[in-house]
Amino acid sequence: MKIAVRAAMIVAAVLAAFIAHPLPAGAAQNAPGTTEHSIAMGDWHRPYLLHVPPDRRPGERLPLIVALHGGLNDAAYVENQSGLDKIADKDRYIVAYPDGLLGTWNAGACCWFARWAGVDDVGFLDKLIGTLVKQGVADGRRVFMTGFSNGGGMAYRYACERADKIAGIAVVSGALAVGCTPKRPVSVLAFHGTWDPSVPYDGGGNMDADVHFPFIGVQLLMEFWRWVDKLPALSWPVPDGPEGCVGTGPGPVEVALCTKQQGGHEWPDYASKLIGEFFAGRPSLPKPVA
């Protein structure tokens, strides 16, 4: 049996389970701490975790970080892996941790089950963000996205297709796996290890089990974002960043790369602090036209 057929059978079984047994909506959206929720996408109830800082005032809209797990992981894993809850509590963000299908996101040429099933993850993220804005929890002009590995690729895809809805992204050990023509300049912060065996720093390999297309080298990818954003070379040290963190310099739009020499496929221990600072330095999106 071919891999795609076998995967389709697995996806159908999982979707049937979600339809028959939707996850509970969880606690009220303004409850402090981390609570479980779900969003209906047709007959499929898609789960996510929501972390709210303890000092949020009733009715207060806070900046939103959407954090996407890596391949074959889940929301709870990236919540623990990233340590973003501490950043959220200190700097007053809310963080949504959604789940991909069988631990995967449809980032374009990657990855596995979500791609094989043709899952509309861009549409899901649209609805997740829109729901939190409508509920008065998130500030729609201060929406950010980060992700690890496959989740990082999904963050790139969302920035490519929804640049007008996102104030900035941060990608850890991820790859761009889709054609990209953003509507507006996008601020991008990337973290990558030179010894990453899954997403090679210098490019090459195959993007997925049945996609024989090489990864783009990380430095070349940053040059792409710099070119799209019409920014100068990455030559400015990133404030508070370790050696190997360089960017295009101060300004409303910035592209920056933190290279970890001999680093693997990992979330560096300094990454979340820099992500919080990077997002804090980005201007709010324009108000939508009435």
Protein Blocks (a to p, Z undefined) as FASTA:
>chain_A
ZZklmmmmmmmmmmmmmmmmccdebjafklgcjddddddehjaccdddddddfklcehia
cddddddddehiafklmmmmnommmmmmmnopaddddddeehiacehjaghjlmmnopaf
klmmmmmmmmmmmnomacfklccdddehjlmmmmmmmmmmmmmlcgbdcdehiacfbdcd
dfbdcdddddddfklfklgfkggajfbfklccddddfklmmmmmmmmnopacdfbccehi
aehiacebjcfbdcdddddehiacdddfklmmmmmmmmmmpccdddddZZ
